[in-house]
Amino acid sequence: MRAVTGVQLRRPEQLQQLLGCVFKALWIDALDLNDTQLTANALIAGGFDPGDIERLAQDPETKAALKATTQEAVERGVFGAPTLFVGDHMFFGQDRMDFVREALS
């Protein structure tokens, strides 16, 4: 989560690329991203430098931003990921994307 937050803060133009990389690793390849080597391999495959992403994740501003975002999520009733909002309506789970698409249209 800090890596995504760091990219969102410092390199927003790469956010979609990173999310695609992470989502593929988690939900398609079912990788354990607690394993640093698997995470590094997934990042490399996605076109990222693992060391660079680690530096972004360790940045104090990144950590503070994630804490603030987490607090907002708790206040809105988020209980897991992925959770998306369309207005005030919450959608939970990757299998809800069709509902999100419908709500947006």
C-alpha positions as CSV (number, residue, x, y, z in Angstrom):
1,M,0.0,0.0,0.0
2,R,2.9,2.4,0.7
3,A,4.4,1.6,-2.7
4,V,1.1,2.5,-4.4
5,T,0.7,5.6,-2.3
6,G,4.3,6.7,-3.1
7,V,3.8,6.3,-6.8
8,Q,0.5,8.2,-6.5
9,L,2.2,11.1,-4.8
10,R,5.5,11.2,-6.7
11,R,4.8,9.6,-10.1
12,P,1.0,9.7,-10.7
13,E,1.6,9.1,-14.4
14,Q,2.8,5.5,-13.5
15,L,-0.1,4.7,-11.1
16,Q,-2.2,2.8,-13.5
17,Q,0.8,0.8,-14.6
18,L,1.7,-0.1,-11.0
19,L,-1.8,-1.0,-10.1
20,G,-2.0,-3.3,-13.1
21,C,1.2,-5.0,-12.0
22,V,0.1,-5.4,-8.4
23,F,-3.4,-6.5,-9.2
24,K,-2.0,-9.1,-11.7
25,A,0.4,-10.4,-9.1
26,L,-2.3,-10.6,-6.4
27,W,-5.4,-11.8,-8.2
28,I,-4.2,-13.5,-11.4
29,D,-0.9,-15.0,-10.4
30,A,-1.9,-15.4,-6.7
31,L,1.6,-14.4,-5.5
32,D,2.4,-13.8,-1.9
33,L,3.6,-10.2,-2.0
34,N,5.0,-10.6,1.5
35,D,7.8,-12.5,-0.2
36,T,10.3,-9.8,-1.2
37,Q,11.7,-11.8,-4.1
38,L,8.3,-12.5,-5.6
39,T,7.4,-8.9,-5.2
40,A,10.7,-7.8,-6.8
41,N,10.1,-10.2,-9.7
42,A,6.5,-8.9,-10.2
43,L,7.8,-5.3,-10.2
44,I,10.5,-6.0,-12.7
45,A,8.0,-7.8,-14.9
46,G,5.8,-4.7,-14.7
47,G,8.6,-2.4,-15.7
48,F,9.6,-1.0,-12.3
49,D,12.8,-0.9,-10.4
50,P,12.2,-2.6,-7.0
51,G,14.7,-0.5,-5.2
52,D,13.1,2.7,-6.5
53,I,9.7,1.5,-5.4
54,E,11.1,0.6,-2.0
55,R,12.5,4.1,-1.5
56,L,9.1,5.6,-2.4
57,A,7.4,3.2,0.1
58,Q,9.8,4.3,2.9
59,D,9.4,8.0,2.4
60,P,8.0,9.7,5.5
61,E,5.5,11.7,3.3
62,T,4.3,8.5,1.8
63,K,3.8,6.9,5.2
64,A,1.8,10.0,6.5
65,A,-0.4,10.0,3.4
66,L,-1.2,6.3,3.8
67,K,-2.1,6.9,7.4
68,A,-4.5,9.7,6.4
69,T,-6.0,7.6,3.6
70,T,-6.5,4.6,5.9
71,Q,-8.2,6.8,8.5
72,E,-10.6,8.1,5.8
73,A,-11.3,4.5,4.7
74,V,-12.1,3.5,8.2
75,E,-14.4,6.4,8.6
76,R,-16.2,5.5,5.4
77,G,-16.7,1.8,6.4
78,V,-14.1,0.1,4.2
79,F,-13.3,-3.4,5.5
80,G,-11.1,-4.8,2.7
81,A,-9.6,-4.4,-0.7
82,P,-10.4,-3.6,-3.3
83,T,-13.1,-1.2,-2.2
84,L,-14.3,1.4,-4.6
85,F,-16.8,4.3,-4.2
86,V,-19.1,5.9,-6.7
87,G,-20.4,8.9,-4.8
88,D,-21.3,7.5,-1.4
89,H,-22.1,4.0,-2.7
90,M,-19.4,1.4,-1.7
91,F,-18.5,-1.6,-3.8
92,F,-16.2,-4.3,-2.4
93,G,-14.4,-7.0,-4.4
94,Q,-12.9,-7.4,-7.8
95,D,-16.0,-9.2,-8.9
96,R,-18.0,-6.0,-8.5
97,M,-16.4,-4.1,-11.3
98,D,-19.5,-4.5,-13.5
99,F,-21.6,-2.9,-10.8
100,V,-19.1,0.0,-10.6
101,R,-19.2,0.4,-14.4
102,E,-23.0,0.5,-14.3
103,A,-23.0,3.0,-11.4
104,L,-20.6,5.3,-13.3
105,S,-22.8,5.2,-16.4
